[in-house]
Amino acid sequence: MVTLRIQELAEAKGITLEQLSEDCCISVEKLQKYASESIEIQEETAADIQAMATQLNVTVFEVLKPVDHPVAFKLKIQEIAYKKGITLEELSEKSGVHFAIILFYSTQAIAKAQFEKKEFQESLSRISQVLGGRSEDLKVSAELPLTSLRLKEGAQEKGITLKQLSEITQVPYELIELMDNQPINISMLSLDSVICQILGSCVK
């Protein structure tokens, strides 16, 4: 399903949907639907999108409205810890939060939905206390990467659960669940090779 920028583009060109309807030989009713609803790309709609793009003198991609990305944040754990002269290993010891989790939080963009989970709030609260601030002070806006891991599906193919995967890899379950629930930046993740060894190819 895609959303089209018909109204916005027509207004920018100073034409009405009625005029665009005439120029494209597409009914006004259909244009109004395109302008207000998400549509499926089928042979007919694809031809209409091409006709509208031509009449509006824009590319087909410009007709398509960008997908809204989930709100995400990066955590300034590493930067703040460095300023306070604390290593991530020391932060892990003092906060009681597993080092792998602190490393993940320090290098990955985290979806806003994860911030609302109880276990995430608890870990972040303990980290913040050691760093001498509030959880909110650690957050900066970020964009989620495009890569997702199929840990749950991969584990199921091997006949194990994510809990068992956690035990086998000795990677905290909280971290495995987090990696399964949101896109990650693999280049910044030091634990992916361990998990990939067990699951095989895990990138989708």
C-alpha positions as CSV (number, residue, x, y, z in Angstrom):
1,M,0.0,0.0,0.0
2,V,1.2,3.5,-0.9
3,T,0.0,7.0,-0.3
4,L,0.2,9.6,-3.1
5,R,1.0,13.3,-2.9
6,I,-1.6,14.3,-5.6
7,Q,-3.2,17.2,-3.7
8,E,0.1,18.6,-2.6
9,L,1.7,18.4,-6.0
10,A,-1.3,19.8,-7.9
11,E,-1.5,22.8,-5.5
12,A,2.2,23.4,-6.0
13,K,1.7,23.5,-9.7
14,G,-1.3,25.8,-9.3
15,I,-3.9,23.3,-10.8
16,T,-7.0,21.7,-9.5
17,L,-7.8,18.1,-9.3
18,E,-10.5,18.8,-11.9
19,Q,-7.9,20.1,-14.3
20,L,-5.6,17.2,-13.6
21,S,-8.5,14.8,-14.1
22,E,-9.0,16.2,-17.6
23,D,-5.3,16.2,-18.5
24,C,-4.8,12.6,-17.3
25,C,-8.2,11.2,-18.4
26,I,-8.7,9.9,-14.8
27,S,-12.0,10.6,-13.1
28,V,-12.2,13.3,-10.4
29,E,-13.6,10.7,-8.0
30,K,-10.6,8.4,-8.6
31,L,-8.2,11.3,-8.1
32,Q,-9.9,12.3,-4.9
33,K,-9.5,8.7,-3.7
34,Y,-5.8,8.7,-4.7
35,A,-5.3,12.0,-2.8
36,S,-6.9,10.8,0.4
37,E,-6.4,7.0,0.8
38,S,-3.6,4.5,0.7
39,I,-3.8,2.4,-2.5
40,E,-2.4,-0.9,-3.8
41,I,0.0,-0.8,-6.7
42,Q,-1.7,-2.8,-9.5
43,E,-1.6,-2.5,-13.3
44,E,-4.3,0.1,-13.4
45,T,-3.1,2.2,-10.5
46,A,0.5,2.0,-11.8
47,A,-0.6,3.4,-15.2
48,D,-2.5,6.2,-13.4
49,I,0.5,7.1,-11.3
50,Q,2.7,7.3,-14.4
51,A,0.0,9.5,-16.2
52,M,-0.2,11.9,-13.1
53,A,3.6,12.1,-12.8
54,T,3.8,13.0,-16.5
55,Q,1.1,15.7,-16.3
56,L,2.6,17.1,-13.1
57,N,6.1,17.1,-14.6
58,V,7.6,15.1,-11.8
59,T,9.1,11.6,-11.4
60,V,7.0,8.7,-10.3
61,F,9.0,8.6,-7.0
62,E,7.9,12.2,-6.3
63,V,4.3,11.2,-6.6
64,L,4.7,8.6,-3.8
65,K,4.5,10.0,-0.3
66,P,7.5,8.9,1.9
67,V,6.7,6.3,4.6
68,D,6.7,7.7,8.1
69,H,9.6,6.2,10.1
70,P,9.1,5.2,13.7
71,V,10.5,7.7,16.2
72,A,13.8,6.5,17.5
73,F,16.6,7.7,19.8
74,K,20.3,7.1,20.4
75,L,21.6,7.0,23.9
76,K,24.7,9.1,24.8
77,I,25.9,6.5,27.3
78,Q,29.4,6.2,25.9
79,E,29.9,10.0,25.6
80,I,28.7,10.7,29.1
81,A,30.6,7.8,30.6
82,Y,33.8,9.0,28.9
83,K,33.4,12.5,30.3
84,K,33.0,11.1,33.8
85,G,36.0,8.8,33.3
86,I,34.0,5.6,33.5
87,T,34.5,2.7,31.1
88,L,31.5,0.8,29.8
89,E,32.9,-2.3,31.7
90,E,32.9,-0.2,34.9
91,L,29.4,1.1,34.1
92,S,28.2,-2.5,33.7
93,E,29.7,-3.5,37.1
94,K,28.3,-0.5,39.0
95,S,24.9,-0.6,37.4
96,G,24.4,-4.3,37.3
97,V,23.4,-4.1,33.7
98,H,25.1,-6.7,31.5
99,F,28.0,-5.3,29.4
100,A,26.5,-6.5,26.1
101,I,23.3,-4.6,26.8
102,I,25.2,-1.4,27.6
103,L,27.2,-1.8,24.5
104,F,24.0,-2.3,22.4
105,Y,22.3,0.7,24.0
106,S,25.5,2.8,23.3
107,T,25.8,1.9,19.6
108,Q,22.2,1.3,18.3
109,A,19.2,3.6,17.6
110,I,16.4,2.4,19.8
111,A,12.7,2.6,18.8
112,K,10.5,4.8,21.0
113,A,8.3,1.8,21.7
114,Q,11.2,0.1,23.4
115,F,11.5,2.9,25.9
116,E,8.1,2.1,27.2
117,K,9.0,-1.5,28.2
118,K,9.5,-2.1,31.9
119,E,12.8,-4.0,31.6
120,F,14.3,-1.3,29.3
121,Q,13.2,1.5,31.8
122,E,14.8,-0.5,34.7
123,S,18.1,-1.0,32.9
124,L,18.2,2.6,31.7
125,S,17.4,3.9,35.2
126,R,20.3,1.9,36.7
127,I,22.7,3.2,34.0
128,S,21.5,6.8,34.5
129,Q,22.0,6.6,38.3
130,V,25.6,5.6,37.9
131,L,26.1,8.4,35.3
132,G,24.5,10.9,37.7
133,G,21.6,12.0,35.5
134,R,18.1,11.2,34.3
135,S,17.2,8.7,31.6
136,E,15.8,11.5,29.5
137,D,19.1,13.3,29.5
138,L,20.7,10.4,27.6
139,K,18.3,10.5,24.6
140,V,19.0,12.2,21.2
141,S,16.8,11.8,18.1
142,A,18.0,9.1,15.6
143,E,16.7,7.1,12.6
144,L,16.3,3.4,12.7
145,P,18.5,1.4,10.3
146,L,16.9,-0.8,7.6
147,T,18.3,-4.2,8.6
148,S,16.3,-6.6,10.7
149,L,17.4,-9.9,12.2
150,R,15.1,-12.9,12.0
151,L,16.2,-14.4,15.3
152,K,12.8,-15.9,16.2
153,E,12.3,-17.5,12.8
154,G,15.9,-18.7,12.8
155,A,15.6,-20.2,16.3
156,Q,12.3,-21.9,15.3
157,E,14.0,-23.5,12.3
158,K,16.6,-25.0,14.7
159,G,13.9,-26.1,17.1
160,I,14.8,-23.7,19.9
161,T,13.2,-20.7,21.6
162,L,14.8,-17.3,22.1
163,K,15.3,-18.1,25.7
164,Q,17.2,-21.2,24.7
165,L,19.2,-19.2,22.2
166,S,20.1,-16.8,25.0
167,E,21.4,-19.7,27.1
168,I,23.4,-21.2,24.2
169,T,25.0,-18.0,23.2
170,Q,25.2,-16.6,26.8
171,V,23.8,-13.3,25.4
172,P,21.2,-11.8,27.8
173,Y,17.6,-12.6,26.8
174,E,16.7,-8.9,27.1
175,L,19.3,-8.1,24.4
176,I,18.2,-11.0,22.1
177,E,14.6,-9.9,22.4
178,L,15.6,-6.3,21.6
179,M,17.5,-7.4,18.5
180,D,14.5,-9.5,17.4
181,N,12.1,-6.6,17.8
182,Q,13.7,-3.7,16.0
183,P,16.1,-2.9,13.1
184,I,19.8,-2.8,13.9
185,N,23.0,-1.5,12.5
186,I,25.0,-4.7,12.1
187,S,28.3,-2.9,11.5
188,M,28.0,-1.5,15.1
189,L,27.0,-4.8,16.6
190,S,29.8,-7.0,18.0
191,L,27.5,-9.9,19.0
192,D,25.9,-10.7,15.6
193,S,28.6,-13.2,14.6
194,V,27.9,-15.4,17.7
195,I,24.2,-15.5,16.9
196,C,24.7,-16.0,13.2
197,Q,26.9,-19.0,13.8
198,I,24.0,-20.7,15.5
199,L,21.2,-19.6,13.2
200,G,23.0,-19.4,9.9
201,S,22.0,-16.4,7.8
202,C,19.9,-14.2,10.0
203,V,19.6,-11.0,7.9
204,K,16.4,-10.3,6.0
